[in-house]
Amino acid sequence: MISAWTNAHPWLRSLVSYEPGKPIEDVARELGLRPDQIIKLASNENPLGPSPKALAAMRDMLERSHFYPDGGGYYLREAIAAKVGLARENIILGCGSNEIIEFIGKAFLSPGDDIIAARHAFVVYKLMATLFGARTIEVPDPNFEHDLDAMLAAITPATKEIFIANPNNPTGTLLSQAQLDAFMARVPDHIVVVFDEAYYEFLPNPPDVIKYVREGRNVVVLRTFSKIQGLANLRIGYGIARPELIDVLQKTRQPFNANGIAQAGALAGLADDDHQRKTRELTIAGRDVLQREFSALGLEYVPSHANFVLVKVGDGKAVFNALLSKGIIIRDMNSYGLPEWIRVSIGTPQQNERFLAELRALLKKV
Ligand SMILES: *Cc1c(COP(=O)(O)O)cnc(C)c1O
């Protein structure tokens, strides 16, 4: 029999599947617990759930499940555009913002090209580059911060895309407006710069990268409804760029990539400032508690601007397994080459306390 690999793209051999946070259902089954006894602080989800307004809109849309969705995403793109002060033609919807990373790859990457990202950037950039036969140049990030000068210096004639997550996942670090402006003043125009702002809404004082879109630069800004909006299950995110660039990306997508229930929930959620404010306040307060407690325990952590904290615990996999046995799911960082670290998402005050109590008990034992 001919191997399935004979005709498959050779570069797919080096493509490792994305390793998601462990699902609650899996842990419940393995431990013989009820799902509601388990807490998941592994995927930076919103512990408050979706906005009640989003839930109501999605319930209504469920009744219309037999219709195809609005493939053009008219109302949601209008609402997003109004919110960011641009036009519908500046917006593309994705099945999660992850899908838009794939669109950008489909549109611009060929075998032999390369992309540039920080050493500890969100891993999906590299996965998508590999999918299209491109190489990822991983630039060292001292203190887990993007080194934008080093990223500029890493540009080769084959460089097509540069990815900057701000704040970055899994580090939680943030670049300032001055740093971003200095970078944009020097980056060549033929390179597509992607600013991934999955955690934008958690920032009290966010830098403005939409202005580069307005200036006609070759920039795509990514945002998502998975994090502060609490709609991770629905898979909906968006990209913001100048209309010519959005036109190119639109060609690469399937006709109904963003489902109607997700669009309805996102549209209602977008208007619920109260839910976003509550989530932001809960997150910042919980993050302060976790970071203070890590200090008290003598644990090194990276001060975070997002809804998670990267903290050094010694043996990350062992801590992951020990917490898992107590029904607490966090993330070890082996897939990021950080075996001594874990990443923990901010939960409700009760969830944070339970996590901290178990962590304290665990550290005492060692
Ligand atoms: C969570 C996350 C995303 C969002 O992914 P979705 O596909 O929208 O769920 C994108 N980028 C980063 C850096 C993230 O952490």
The ligand as an SDF file (V2000), in Angstrom:
LIG
                    3D

 15 15  0  0  0  0  0  0  0  0999 V2000
   -6.9660   33.2310   22.5550 C   0  0  0  0  0  0  0  0  0  0  0  0
   -6.1240   33.8580   21.5320 C   0  0  0  0  0  0  0  0  0  0  0  0
   -6.6190   34.0980   20.2540 C   0  0  0  0  0  0  0  0  0  0  0  0
   -8.0700   33.8810   19.9540 C   0  0  0  0  0  0  0  0  0  0  0  0
   -8.3710   32.7440   19.3500 O   0  0  0  0  0  0  0  0  0  0  0  0
   -9.8470   32.5140   18.7960 P   0  0  0  0  0  0  0  0  0  0  0  0
   -9.5730   31.7100   17.5930 O   0  0  0  0  0  0  0  0  0  0  0  0
  -10.4400   33.8420   18.4690 O   0  0  0  0  0  0  0  0  0  0  0  0
  -10.5830   31.8010   19.8710 O   0  0  0  0  0  0  0  0  0  0  0  0
   -5.8250   34.7180   19.3280 C   0  0  0  0  0  0  0  0  0  0  0  0
   -4.5780   35.1140   19.6360 N   0  0  0  0  0  0  0  0  0  0  0  0
   -4.0830   34.9380   20.8570 C   0  0  0  0  0  0  0  0  0  0  0  0
   -2.7360   35.4590   21.1730 C   0  0  0  0  0  0  0  0  0  0  0  0
   -4.8270   34.2960   21.8350 C   0  0  0  0  0  0  0  0  0  0  0  0
   -4.3140   34.1020   23.0440 O   0  0  0  0  0  0  0  0  0  0  0  0
  1  2  1  0
  2  3  1  0
  2 14  2  0
  3  4  1  0
  3 10  2  0
  4  5  1  0
  5  6  1  0
  6  7  2  0
  6  8  1  0
  6  9  1  0
 10 11  1  0
 11 12  2  0
 12 13  1  0
 12 14  1  0
 14 15  1  0
M  END
$$$$
